[in-house]
Amino acid sequence: MHLSATKLSLGVFCELPTPASIEIIGAAGWDFVVIDCEHGPITAAMLPDFIRASEAARIPAIVRVPENNAAAIQHALDSGAAGVQIPQIASVETARAAVSAARFHPLGARGFNPFVRAARYSAEPVGEYVKRSNSEITVVLQIESTAGLEALDQILEIPGIDVLFIGPYDLSQSLGIPGHSSDPRVFAAGETIVAKATKRHVRVGVFTNTDTEAYRWKEIGIQYLCYSVDTVLLLHALTNAHSRLR
């Protein structure tokens, strides 16, 4: 997934365990979709079909893995994901491990298998597969704690990070205000992250569930904006339609 240095990219989280949700998000014109294997009931075995759906809908699929685990990262990428989003990055060590698991040598130590779906089951020449993967895979690290904020300067020194992603709900909890994603302290932390990341040419992303928050984050300089979840958007659409027809 190639992210523009200036353009805002808009995505939706997918938690419904059906590839049809991916196709619908793509048909609606969003820039990318995040397949949520951390909080959604989507298993590793489902990923190839979800990613096939993303390719059919021509929408890049980023997989949020359940944890910062090399095997989980490798499986998502071997399945053909356009990138990985890795939660709970709270130190330079965890950040370095996450990037290493997502990049082949010499940029990292991702497990190598030329027979997987991402390599077209060995139809793609090995050298081209390695080069393409290292240049095109998007690596998103989630900063969602005060520990992550404290380690921010060191984390930004690590090469190979495409996006730092603010998890506002976990961050609000770490700040002692659980669930208050619109609290000024959350936005202040985001402003700090954007200011520091911009100097290192690293994009910053965030999740938001309201228009008001989305506009505020856009003002701050977010470039990778995840707006809500397929389940929530479906609920709102059905609720609004039901209210209109009553």
C-alpha positions in Angstrom: 0.0 0.0 0.0 1.5 3.3 -1.1 0.6 6.1 1.2 0.7 9.7 -0.1 3.0 12.1 1.7 0.3 14.7 1.6 -3.1 13.1 0.9 -5.4 11.9 3.7 -6.1 8.2 3.5 -9.5 7.1 4.8 -10.2 3.6 6.1 -12.7 1.5 8.0 -12.2 -1.3 10.5 -13.7 -4.7 9.5 -14.9 -6.9 12.4 -17.7 -8.7 10.7 -16.4 -12.2 10.0 -17.3 -12.2 6.3 -15.4 -11.2 3.2 -18.5 -9.5 1.9 -17.9 -6.7 4.4 -14.5 -6.0 2.7 -16.2 -5.9 -0.7 -18.8 -3.5 0.5 -16.2 -1.2 2.0 -14.3 -1.2 -1.2 -17.5 -0.6 -3.3 -18.2 2.4 -1.1 -14.9 4.0 -2.2 -12.8 3.9 1.0 -9.0 4.0 0.5 -8.2 1.0 2.7 -9.7 -1.5 5.2 -8.2 -2.8 8.4 -9.1 -6.4 9.1 -9.3 -6.6 12.8 -7.9 -9.8 14.2 -7.2 -8.2 17.6 -10.8 -7.5 18.7 -12.9 -9.0 15.8 -13.8 -12.7 15.6 -11.6 -13.1 12.5 -9.2 -16.0 12.6 -5.9 -16.5 10.8 -7.4 -19.2 8.6 -10.0 -16.7 7.3 -7.4 -14.1 6.1 -6.6 -15.5 2.6 -10.3 -15.2 1.7 -10.6 -11.8 3.2 -7.6 -10.6 1.3 -8.9 -12.1 -1.9 -12.1 -10.0 -1.4 -10.0 -6.9 -0.9 -8.2 -7.5 -4.2 -11.4 -8.1 -6.0 -12.8 -4.8 -4.6 -9.5 -3.1 -5.3 -9.0 -1.9 -1.7 -5.7 -2.5 0.2 -6.2 -4.7 3.2 -4.2 -4.0 6.4 -4.3 -6.7 9.0 -4.4 -5.7 12.6 -2.7 -8.7 14.2 -3.9 -9.9 17.6 -0.5 -9.1 19.3 3.1 -8.2 18.5 4.0 -11.7 17.6 6.3 -12.6 14.7 4.3 -15.7 13.7 1.0 -13.7 13.5 2.7 -10.9 11.5 4.3 -13.4 9.1 1.0 -15.2 8.6 -0.9 -12.0 7.7 1.8 -11.0 5.2 2.2 -14.5 3.8 -1.6 -14.4 3.1 -1.1 -11.4 0.9 -2.0 -8.4 3.2 -1.0 -5.0 2.0 0.4 -4.3 5.5 0.2 -5.1 9.1 -1.0 -3.0 12.1 0.6 -4.0 15.3 -1.0 -3.2 18.7 0.5 -2.1 22.0 3.9 -0.8 21.0 5.2 0.6 24.3 9.0 0.5 24.0 11.8 0.7 21.5 12.4 -3.1 21.9 8.8 -3.9 20.9 8.8 -1.5 18.0 12.1 -2.9 16.7 10.8 -6.5 17.0 7.6 -5.6 15.1 9.4 -3.9 12.2 11.9 -6.8 12.0 9.0 -9.4 11.8 7.5 -7.5 8.9 10.6 -7.0 6.7 12.8 -9.4 4.9 16.6 -9.3 5.1 18.4 -6.9 5.1 15.6 -4.7 6.6 14.4 -7.3 9.0 14.1 -11.0 9.8 10.7 -12.0 8.5 10.4 -15.7 8.1 10.9 -16.5 4.4 8.8 -18.9 2.4 8.5 -18.5 -1.4 5.6 -20.9 -1.7 2.9 -18.8 0.0 0.0 -16.8 -1.5 1.9 -13.5 -1.2 4.5 -14.9 -3.5 1.9 -16.3 -5.9 2.7 -19.8 -4.6 6.3 -19.5 -6.1 5.2 -18.1 -9.5 6.9 -14.8 -8.6 10.7 -14.9 -8.8 12.3 -14.9 -5.3 14.3 -11.7 -5.8 11.3 -9.8 -7.1 9.2 -11.1 -4.2 11.7 -9.9 -1.6 12.1 -6.5 -3.2 8.4 -5.9 -3.7 7.5 -7.0 -0.2 10.2 -4.8 1.4 9.2 -1.7 -0.6 5.4 -2.1 -0.7 4.4 -3.6 2.7 2.9 -1.0 5.0 4.0 -1.3 8.7 1.7 0.4 11.2 2.7 0.6 14.9 0.1 1.4 17.5 1.1 3.9 20.2 -1.6 3.6 22.8 0.0 4.1 26.2 1.9 6.6 28.2 4.9 4.2 28.0 4.7 4.4 24.2 4.6 8.2 24.4 7.7 8.2 26.6 9.6 6.0 24.2 8.4 7.9 21.1 11.7 9.6 20.3 13.6 6.3 20.4 10.9 4.5 18.4 11.0 7.1 15.6 14.7 6.4 15.2 13.9 2.9 13.9 13.8 2.6 10.1 11.0 0.9 8.4 8.0 2.4 10.2 5.4 3.8 7.8 2.7 4.9 10.2 2.4 5.5 13.9 -1.2 4.8 14.9 -2.8 6.5 17.9 -5.2 4.1 19.8 -7.3 6.8 21.5 -9.3 4.4 23.7 -6.4 2.5 25.2 -4.5 5.8 25.4 -7.3 7.4 27.3 -7.2 4.4 29.7 -3.5 4.8 30.2 -3.9 8.5 30.8 -6.4 7.6 33.6 -9.5 8.7 31.7 -10.8 5.4 30.2 -13.2 5.8 27.3 -12.8 9.6 27.0 -11.3 9.7 23.5 -12.3 13.3 23.1 -10.5 14.5 26.2 -8.0 17.4 25.4 -5.2 15.2 26.9 -5.7 12.6 24.2 -5.6 15.3 21.5 -2.5 16.9 23.1 -0.7 13.5 23.0 -1.7 13.2 19.3 -0.3 16.6 18.6 3.0 15.6 20.2 3.1 12.4 18.1 2.3 14.3 14.8 4.9 17.0 15.5 7.7 14.5 16.2 6.7 12.0 13.5 6.5 14.6 10.8 10.1 15.6 11.4 11.1 12.0 10.7 8.8 11.7 7.7 6.6 9.1 9.4 2.8 9.4 8.9 0.4 9.3 11.8 -2.9 7.5 12.0 -5.8 7.3 14.4 -9.1 5.6 15.0 -12.2 7.7 15.5 -15.9 7.0 15.8 -17.4 10.5 15.4 -17.4 13.2 12.7 -16.4 15.8 15.3 -13.3 13.8 16.4 -12.4 13.1 12.8 -12.4 16.8 11.9 -10.3 17.6 14.9 -7.7 14.9 14.1 -7.6 16.1 10.5 -6.7 19.6 11.8 -3.9 18.1 13.9 -2.4 16.5 10.8 -3.5 12.9 10.7 -2.9 11.2 7.4 -4.2 7.7 8.0 -7.7 8.0 9.4 -9.7 5.0 10.4 -13.3 6.0 10.7 -15.4 3.6 12.8 -16.1 -0.1 12.3 -18.3 -2.0 9.9 -20.5 -3.2 12.7 -21.1 0.3 14.1 -21.7 1.8 10.6 -24.2 -1.0 9.9 -26.0 -0.4 13.2 -26.2 3.3 12.6 -27.6 2.9 9.1 -30.2 0.4 10.3 -31.2 2.5 13.3 -31.5 5.7 11.2 -33.6 3.9 8.5 -35.9 2.4 11.2 -36.3 5.8 12.8 -37.1 7.5 9.5 -39.8 4.9 8.7 -41.6 5.0 12.0 
